[in-house]
Amino acid sequence: MSPELHLQMIDNRAIELRKEAADYRRARQAETARKSRSTGGHRRSLFGKIIPA
């Protein structure tokens, strides 16, 4: 295998891995946001200060 082809394969694989990592990170952030919304999260009203979440 020529060095140029090998380098191109490495570059393509690195791009694929970065994309997978970004997708995974985005999915994890969405999951934590969904969980924080379902547990009530932070309340921004007077009742939120009186009644704990």
C-alpha positions in Angstrom: 0.0 0.0 0.0 1.4 3.4 -0.9 2.1 5.9 1.8 -0.4 8.4 0.3 -3.2 5.9 0.3 -2.4 4.8 3.8 -2.4 8.5 5.0 -5.7 9.1 3.3 -7.2 6.0 5.0 -6.0 7.2 8.4 -7.5 10.7 7.7 -10.8 9.3 6.7 -11.0 7.0 9.7 -10.1 10.0 12.0 -12.9 12.0 10.5 -15.4 9.1 11.0 -14.3 8.7 14.6 -14.7 12.4 15.3 -18.2 12.4 13.8 -19.2 9.4 15.9 -17.8 11.1 19.0 -19.8 14.2 18.3 -23.0 12.2 17.7 -22.4 10.3 21.0 -21.7 13.6 22.9 -24.9 15.2 21.4 -27.0 12.2 22.4 -25.6 12.2 26.0 -26.3 15.9 26.3 -29.8 15.4 25.1 -30.3 12.6 27.5 -29.1 14.6 30.5 -31.3 17.6 29.4 -34.3 15.3 29.2 -33.6 13.9 32.6 -33.1 17.3 34.2 -36.4 18.5 32.7 -38.3 15.4 34.0 -37.1 15.8 37.6 -38.3 19.4 37.7 -35.0 21.1 37.3 -34.6 24.7 38.6 -37.8 26.7 39.3 -37.6 30.4 38.6 -40.6 31.6 40.6 -41.4 32.6 44.1 -42.8 29.1 44.7 -39.6 27.7 43.5 -37.8 29.5 46.3 -40.3 28.4 48.9 -41.0 24.8 47.7 -37.8 22.8 47.0 -37.6 21.0 43.7 
